[in-house]
Amino acid sequence: MFGFLVNPNKFNKFADIIMKPLCYSTFVILLVGLILIYLSPSDYQQGSTVRIMYIHVPAAWLAMLTYLIMTICSVVALAFRIPLGFIINIAVAPIGAMFTLICLVSGSLWGKPMWGTWWVWDARLTSVAVLFVIYIIIIFLKYSFENREVQEKTTAIFIIIGSINLPIIKFSVDWWNTLHQPASISKLSSPSIDTSMIIPLITMCLAFMFIGLLIALIRIKTEIILRKDNL
Amino acid sequence: MKLIKKIFYFFVREFKISFKNLNDLFSNVLFFFLAIFVFVFAIGPDKQALNTFGIGIIWSLLLLSSTLSLRRFFQDDFNNDALIVIHMGGLSYELIVILKIISHFVFVKLPFLIAIPIASTLVHIDYNKIILLLISFIIGSLILSCLGSISAAMNLLNKRNFALGSLIVMIFSIPMIIFSVAVVNDEENFSSLINILIGLFLIFFAISPWVSAACIRLALSNK
């Protein structure tokens, strides 16, 4: 059933089947999300700038989710010698870097009117910047080795070591007293987000996920085809 | 007994190599001093400013100068196949990495123990802080040696991007540099901060032999 996750050929066929419905649903969800953002209420303090949140928060989640997927892929690929894991690593790294960049830039644009600065050296911002640099190093590692096996495995090992950063990003707002607010999405946390804002947020998050998945599928397919040609 | 003999000869060989390459070591130390000069020229010889920024300057320059000597870890032994010979002599790659980390610490990092007090008088650091700086340097440079072994082993076959090794060391040394500067600057919390620093060292010392040995095996099988 899950053979497409192990075998590149089956993955290619699976990607061909899933591609068209994925395109349509991505378009629909993105459109619905943008309309919901337009209809969503302004914040009583922040005014209309609160709408940056609908880009910022999904990008941040997706940046971390992408790294988590890469970590799982590298562990699985190194342990069970599954080549598709390495292919996913190479294909997904620029997407994660882009999401991290979107998160940093949108956060900076949000920070200027709200906090008064483009950038502060607090724990959350710094650790996300470190995540961005780690993504960049992963992309560089791809281009610096001639032998493909060395390149794949070194990248995987580097990804596993770099995953130390993920819990630091997640818990930085709880461990240190930061300017960045703690997570307020969960209904259990005491200052939590209103329902009228969480629906567009979740929709945008789904839209970002679908966009990332779409680009990742195209990149993985390209990578598989390139490797077949090189053999 | 045999193992101890092998380890002894390993260190004798390392000592001979580093004794022959003394100019390499001295150019590392010279880089450190020269970089301090550059910093003083850039900031200005204001005594108060140098006193406040001095420890940060010294620590960041120690980090930068440690990235210069990354090639000395495995590259020469890898190129002339000495790694395989040592391995066939009965030492596992993990043990070789641990011995390399220790020898790198002794033969490359310890000369900085003499350089640091001189440098800290140049940037007007208080005398009671120099001993704290030396303590934090000993633990911090052990961490740097572990990170250096990881990065050097990863870049054994890297012939295109030479700055990448330094990048890998610098990105993982961020917690080390935070706590080792805090050890010197924050004297009230000395014991808790030094415990965190030792904990960081133990983490990196635990992972670096496995990671480096895996990368060395990978590089040797694809040489």
Chai-1 contact restraints between the chains, C-beta under 6 A:
chainA,res_idxA,chainB,res_idxB,connection_type,confidence,min_distance_angstrom,max_distance_angstrom,comment,restraint_id
A,V133,B,I171,contact,1.0,0.0,6.0,A-B,restraint_1
A,I137,B,L167,contact,1.0,0.0,6.0,A-B,restraint_2
A,F140,B,N161,contact,1.0,0.0,6.0,A-B,restraint_3
A,F140,B,L164,contact,1.0,0.0,6.0,A-B,restraint_4
A,S144,B,N158,contact,1.0,0.0,6.0,A-B,restraint_5
A,S144,B,R160,contact,1.0,0.0,6.0,A-B,restraint_6
A,S144,B,N161,contact,1.0,0.0,6.0,A-B,restraint_7
A,S144,B,L164,contact,1.0,0.0,6.0,A-B,restraint_8
A,F145,B,L157,contact,1.0,0.0,6.0,A-B,restraint_9
A,N147,B,N222,contact,1.0,0.0,6.0,A-B,restraint_10
A,E149,B,N222,contact,1.0,0.0,6.0,A-B,restraint_11
A,V150,B,L157,contact,1.0,0.0,6.0,A-B,restraint_12
A,V150,B,L218,contact,1.0,0.0,6.0,A-B,restraint_13
A,V150,B,N222,contact,1.0,0.0,6.0,A-B,restraint_14
A,K153,B,L218,contact,1.0,0.0,6.0,A-B,restraint_15
A,T154,B,M154,contact,1.0,0.0,6.0,A-B,restraint_16
A,I157,B,V211,contact,1.0,0.0,6.0,A-B,restraint_17
